[in-house]
Amino acid sequence: MTNLAFMVDFSGNTNPPVIQLDWPQNGTHIGADSFTCRGWLGDPSAQIWAQLVDTNGVTNIMSGRVGRDGAFRIPSLPLSAATNAVTLIASNVLGQYSATNIAVIRSSVTITIDASSPISPSVGFLGGEISEPGYTIWVNGVMADQDEWGWVVWESPLTVDSTFLQIRAIPNSDNGGNGSSGAAFASEEVGNPDSNDAVDIEVEVDPAGQQYNRSYFVSDHTVTGYPLQLNTICPHEWDTTVSWEEEKGGGGIHTWRWAGNSPVPCEPDGWPSATYTWPGGRYPNLPSGTVLWTDSGLTNEELAPCGGPYWEESDRNYASPWGNLIEQRKAQAEFVLETGGPASSTEKSLWMFTAGTGGNLPQEISIGGLGNLDTNGMLFAMLADRTQVSDTPTANPKKPDTGNVWVYGVKYTLVSTCVATTPADRARTNIGVGEEVNLTFTPPLVTNAFWAVSAGSKFPAFANHTRLTAPSNAATVTVTVNVGQATLKRSFNVIEPTKLDHADFVEYYSYTSTTKAGAGVHLRPYIGPTNVSFYKVQIEEVGENASDVIGYFTVHSPPSHIGNGADAWISLDYDNHWLGDYDWARSNDWPSPWSSTNFSGGSYTWNIPSKWRVKGLTNEHSMTGWNQVHTLSSNGTMSVSKFGHTVSRTIQNVYSGN
């Protein structure tokens, strides 16, 4: 496979690249042994280097990367003690240079970040140490809490400057550590106070993927033309037909321009006219320097200007100067993709690539070693986070291209969102039986994907999204999605309901009698575990006759639970509490006397087995049950206990407990 020859015209690029430095600025005090220099270049095709010279004259030269938007960064620049001279040098493909000189100081104060701190914009806390007392720490505009052990910020989320956190130490001698109106040797947008005496470090935060131009090949040489024929039309004009394939000395795509001296006018504007056999149509008269994008075998008819440079065969002996064709500067661009992601990530992410195809069919273009575009001009690949991947396009067979060089990569993140709004973590992968999960991509996938599940169900099966419905039993469910040539998977742990988790007190049951014993309470039970949602689950209390009957209730038969609230399916809400008018735990009205020679009060128990099912299904499953205990005192005070709650009522309607 051969490289697709991308032709980039830099003839109009006459200025050196502009360097705009974001951080550090001249005079910045840095509290670490290395730093990342970042900023912006006016020419995204340029390259950039940093040259560092310490006080001992030791020099380090390191190259950076320039993104498609011109943003650059040069990571891991080493610092020596005291002042370090830094020269940033940017060069474009025409060999034009620009330079910026700054001095940065390695402070005697060192700021560190704890290894356990999550460097992520979505996680608030960040902590570390500072080597010297007497400083106030700021992190992107948030003042840190400090003690003898170090510093920490708790605010979540931290306000971040896109992908950087700036930790700034301001001496307490400067307005109590709140800074002053002094120079801010830092990015303005991070929000830290200004201070002439501040010490800074910056930390990169989960960078997004970025496309970089890695290198360019530039050539510039002159070829003398030898026309195939020369016919005299008038004393000072010749009609020449030239094969550019012959002049180039080979195939391929090249850029040429007419570079003759200014002639004596004979055509209206005095320059050669040209007729092209490709890409078709007659072009207007061409001035000197006109760029011609040409392919092998192209035939052009040039009408030489009067008195100006012209083509002639080598055996002619005309006094006029030779005309030359000068090959335009050309650049073969190579690309590298940095996939970004968290620093500690071991994950792979889905990437989609498209590229300029010129005269080629999309499927004839490959992207680095990742594979070929499909017929829709897309390539999908799974790439590890925090890696560099070559994504330079190549073509087989090679066909004409009109000169636009580009490759475009988009990172897609598979997002799973539980339908249930409780628990709050809707991105969780622990889900309840029957629970539903929406699966989509961010940004939205531009094509349809094939979805498959190892258990449960999904709908739709071919779309840029789907919804998983968990099975009715505990399982590990793997969702597989095939997007073009790429396959990615997401696993979910399906959990069954196990037991009652807890119950909340709602209200007492209202009795009007002051002569009969009785008590009741309205409770709101929750089924566990509560780290998943069982909104697709129903539970049932299985009715049984009373047991452990003693005292008063051997004379006054207690009711059975059967027919008294049992044996009915009860639905659950997102947070797993019982829906409807559940649960009332109460006793009947019991007349006096509540004691005699044979008993003093009494009690009975409802033992309550429980079971569950997924709505719409007939399969029933047992679950750890509970009981409801009714206890009567000899003075008529009645108590009811259920779900860990006990309430009591006297015959004077005085309630206690909850």
Residue, then its C-alpha position, 0 to 999 in steps of 0.5 A: m500500500t502506498n501513501l496517498a499524496f496529499m498536496v498542501d499549498f503553502s505559497g500564500n503562507t508568507n508569515p512566520p507562525v504567531i506564538q501565544l503563550d498561556w502558561p507559564q508566563n515570564g517570571t512565573h515561580i513554579g513549585a515542581d521539578s517539571f512543568t507543561c508549557r501550553g499555548w496557541l500557534g497561529d499556524p496549526s501546521a507549524q511545529i514547536w520546540a522549547q529550549l531550556v537553559d539553567t544557571n549552569g548553562v545546561t541546555n535541554i531541547m524538547s518538542g511539543r505537539v500542535g493540535r488542529d485548533g492551533a493549541f500546543r503543549i510541551p510536557s515534562l519540561p525539566l526545571s533546575a534550581a533558580t532561574n531557567a531561560v526558556t525559548l519557544i521556537a515555532s517553525n512552519v513548513l516554509g522554514q519560517y521561524s518565530a521565537t519567544n523568550i521567557a524566564v521561569i523560576r524553580s521556587s524553593v517551595t514545593i507543592t505536591i498532590d497526593a497520589s490518592s487524589p482523583i484528578s478529574p473535573s467531576v470529582g471535587f476533592l483534591g489534596g496535597e502538601i506544601s513544603e513551607p508554612g505561611y502560604t495559602i493554597w488556591v485551586n482554580g479559584v477555590m481556597a483550600d482547607q489547610d492544617e499541619w498535614g497539608w491542604v485539601v479542597w472539597e468543593s465539587p466540582l472544581t471549576v476547571d480551565s478546560t483540562f488543567l487544574q492550577i494549584r497556587a500558593i500565595p504567601n500569607s504576607d500578601n493580603g493574608g494569602n488572598g493576593s493583591s493586584g500584582a501580576a498574575f503569572a498564570s492563566e486568567e481563566v482559572g480564577n486564582p487571585d493575583s500575586n507577584d509572589a505566588v508559586d504555581i503548579e499545573v496538573e492536566v485533567d482527563p484530556a480529551g482526544q486531540q489530533y496532532n500534525r506530526s511532521y511534514f516533508v517539504s521539497d522545492h526544485t526546478v525542472t526545465g521543460y521540453p515540449l513535444q512540439l513547437n509550431t510557429i504562429c507569428p514571429h513572436e508567438w509559439d503554440t506548444t503542447v507539453s506533457w506534464e507527465e514527461e516534464k515531471g519525469g514520473g507519475g504521481i500528483h505534483t504541484w506546479r506553477w508557471a514562473g516566467n519573467s514578465p513578458v511584453p503583452c500580446e494576449p489581453d493580460g500578457w500571460p499564457s492561456a491554458t486548456y486542460t484535459w483534466p479536470g475539464g473545461r477551459y480556464p482563463n488566462l493564467p498569471s505568472g505563479t498560478v498553481l496548477w494541480t496536475d496528475s500524471g498524463l495531463t496534457n496542457e496547451e500553453l500559448a507563450p506570451c510575446g517576448g516572454p519566456y516560452w517552451e522550446e525543444s532542446d534542438r532549437n536555438y532561439a535567443s529567447p530565454w528558456g522557460n522553466l516550470i518550478e515545482q511548488r512546495k509540497a507537504q506530505a502530512e503525517f498525523v498522530l492521535e492522542t486518545g486522551g482520558p484519565a491518567s490512570s485509565t486502562e480502558k478502551s474507547l470507541w473512535m470514528f475516523t473519516a478522511g479526505t479521499g480525493g478521487n479514491l473510493p472511501q474503502e480504498i483509504s486506510i487510516g494508519g494501521l487501523g483499517n480501511l474506511d467503509t463505503n460510507g467513509m467511516l472507520f470505527a476502532m477501539l483505542a486505549d486511553r492515554t495512547q498515541v496512534s498513527d492515523t495518517p491516511t493511505a490509499n490503494p490504488k492511488k488516484p488524483d486528489t485535489g489537495n485537501v489533506w485532512v483526517y478527522g477522529v471523534k471519540y464516542t463514549l458509551v453512556s448507560t443511564c438507568v430509567a429509575t431516577t433513584p438511586a441517584d447514580r444512574a450510571r451504575t452497573n448494578i441493577g435490579v431484576g427487570e430494571e431498564v437501562n438506556l444505552t446511548f453514545t456521546p456524542p450521538l452515534v452517526t450510524n446504526a449499531f448492532w446490539a446484543v445481550s447475554a440475558g434479558s432483552k433489548f430494543p431496538a437491536f439495530a440503531n444508534h441506541t437501545r434499551l436493556t431490560a434486565p432478566s427476572n433472576a440474578a445474572t451477569v448481563t453483557v451488552t455487546v455493541n458492534v459499530g462498523q469494525a469495532t466491538l465494545k461491551r458493557s457488563f451489568n450485575v443483576i440483583e434480586p430482592t432479598k429482604l426488607d431493608h427498613a421502614d419509615f414511620v408515617e402516622y398513627y392509626s386513629y381510634t375513637s373508642t376510649t373503652k376498647a384496646g387497640a393500636g395501629v401505625h402507618l409505615r412505609p417499607y422499603i425492599g432491599p438492597t436499595n443500591v438498585s431499583f425494583y420498580k418492576v418488582q411486586i412483593e406479597e405478604v403470604g397470609e397465615n393464621a396467628s401463632d404464639v397465642i397466649g393470655y387474653f387471646t386464648v379466650h378472644s381468638p385473634p384474627s388470621h392474617i389471611g384476609n387481613g391485608a395479606d395475599a395481595w401483590i404490592s408494587l414498588d416505586y423507584d426507591n423500592h418503597w411499597l406503593g399504595d396505602y401500605d403498610w398499616a400495621r394495626s390490631n382489632d378493637w379489644p374489649s375489657p376485661w384485659s385480665s382475669t384469674n386465668f390471664s393478665g393481658g396477652s399476645y399473638t404473632w403473625n409470621i409473614p413469609s414473603k415472595w416477589r415477582v417481576k411484573g407481568l411474569t408468573n415466576e414467583h420467588s421467596m424472600t426473607g419474611w418478617n412478623q407482626v406482633h400484637t401485645l396487650s397489657s392488663n390495663g388495656t394498653m395495646s402495642v403493635s410491632k412490625f418492621g423494627h417499629t413499635v407503637s403503643r396506645t392507651i385507652q385514653n388514646v395516648y400514643s407512644g413510640n414510632 
